Amino acid sequence: MSAQPEARERPSDVVAGLLASLSLAASLIGIAFRPGRLIPFALLLALLAAALGGRHSRLATIAIVVGAVCFVVGMAAAVITDNPIY
């Protein structure tokens, strides 16, 4: 029987995953509620998560793409429905 050492995550990996998850949530909320305020902040979080890299780099990339799509959709929905952008 062979024992393999357990691979532990670095703290920056955990923070990157958390930031990417927060970015996804904020982007999706921003579609319905003030996209000009929430989504740029969410994109900033996603870019920071991507810069930290590590194990959650795919999640950070998905968060950036979802944030960009949510920005376009949220702004278009706000303009069409005469809701406030900011």
N, C-alpha and C positions, 0 to 999 in steps of 0.2 A: 504494500500500500504506500502510495506516495502522497505527500502533502504539498499543496501548492500555496505559496503565500497569497494572502488576500490583497487584491488591488484596491487601495483606498482612493477615493476621489479627493482632489485638491479643493481647498475652499473656493478658489476662483471658478472651478467647474460648477460648484453648487450655486454660486452667485450668478453665473452666466445663465444657468437653467431657470433660476427664479426670475431674472430680468426678462428673459425671452417669454416666459409664461405671463408675466405682468403686461408685457407689451402686447401680446395677443389679446388678452382680456380688454385692455384699454382701447385697442383698435376696434374691436367688435362693439364695444359700448359707444365709441365715438361715432359710429354710423348713425345712431338714433339720437344722440345728445351732443350737440355742439362739436362738430368734427374739426373745426379750426382751432379749438383749444386742446382737445384730448389727443388727437392722432399725431400731431407733430411731436408731442411729448412721448407717445408710444414708439414712434420711429426712433427717437433719440435713445430710448431704452433698448430697442432692438439692435441698434448700431453699437451700443456699448457692450451688449451681450456678445455680438459677433467679434468685437475687438478682444474680449476676454478669451474667446475661442474655447478650446478644450473639447470635452466630450459632447457638449451640447451645441456644437457649431451648426448642425443641421437644423435644430430647433430655432436657432437665431436667424438662420437664412429664411426659414419659413415665416418667422415673425416679420422680417423686413418686407417680404413679398405680400403678405397679408395686410400689413400696414399701408403699403402703397395702394393696393386695391381698395382698401377701406377708405382711404383718403379721397380717392376719385368718386367712389360710390356715395360716401357721406356728404361730400360737397355738392354733388349733383342732386341728391335727395333734398338737401337743405335749400337749394336754390329753387327746385321745382315746387316744393311745398311751402315756400315762403317762411321757413323757420330760420331762427338766427344761426349764423355761421359761427360767431364767436360767443 
